[in-house]
């Protein structure tokens, strides 16, 4: 298990194109292949323990890693009606373990095209001449903007710097590398620039049961400002980030999601945006309203 956590930490720090949640799921599959428990219950306990430790090792991506791992465990252990009983009841545990690995790989394959699906759904909302405001660094938002640019649409992107780690600068750099007009703005300037923005498009660390958003710190005030000036606020998010949680305020978020250490005096890394500030969610399950998220979560977990 220690080896799995070490490899995961190294991969996440590389900041590759693959989301931390996907790296975590890949780590779980590799762990299942290598481990040798004697029962299914023991294996599931080991997977859950590793999931918890991967979450703590994932930095600012704890929410997405937690939701992705929860869905993964649910998916691979779901007893399929089409599956012959002797696979589950077999005394040869290797057969069952191989089956779980295959289900895990199938789950990964299903997730692999999420960004492209979302980009295909969302890019028509970007019209010629619009100004888009986004926050921090989001790969799925990048995919949408790149798709719109590929379709020869002309638009401008404003990106909040996103203190304290200034992720927005990385977003601007990548957008410019794709010949997309982008400009960094101060987090405190959202009130000044919002009146010339056509809509806001952000990514997500997680979407909770009521359709609210958990994302990098500073997203909530952007949503409040957008609503005050009647600017649409859109969220682009993969369905594996749908999270079984029902917060009503910032303090309802668990501390392990808000802080990188146990010190509550430090800077929080995420905030919560209530669903009433969100117009639409672009997901690999379709274009959703916040109220539809609970139904989709039920489908994912049942």
Secondary structure, DSSP 8 states (H G I E B T S, - for coil): -HHHHHHHHHHHHTT-SS-HHHHHHHHHHHHHHH---SSHHHHHHHHHHHHHHHHHTSGGGHHHHHHHHHHHHHHHH---TTS-HHHHH-S-HHHHHHHHHHHHHHHHHHHHTHHHHHHHHHGGG--TT-EEEEES--HHHHHHHHHHHHTT---EEEEE--TTTTHHHHHHHHHHHTT-EEEEE-GGGHHHHGGG-SEEEE--SEEETTS-EEEETTHHHHHHHHHHTT-EEEEE--GGGEES---SSGGGS-HHHH-SSS-TTS--SEEEE-GGG--EEEETTEEE-GGGHHHHHHHHH-
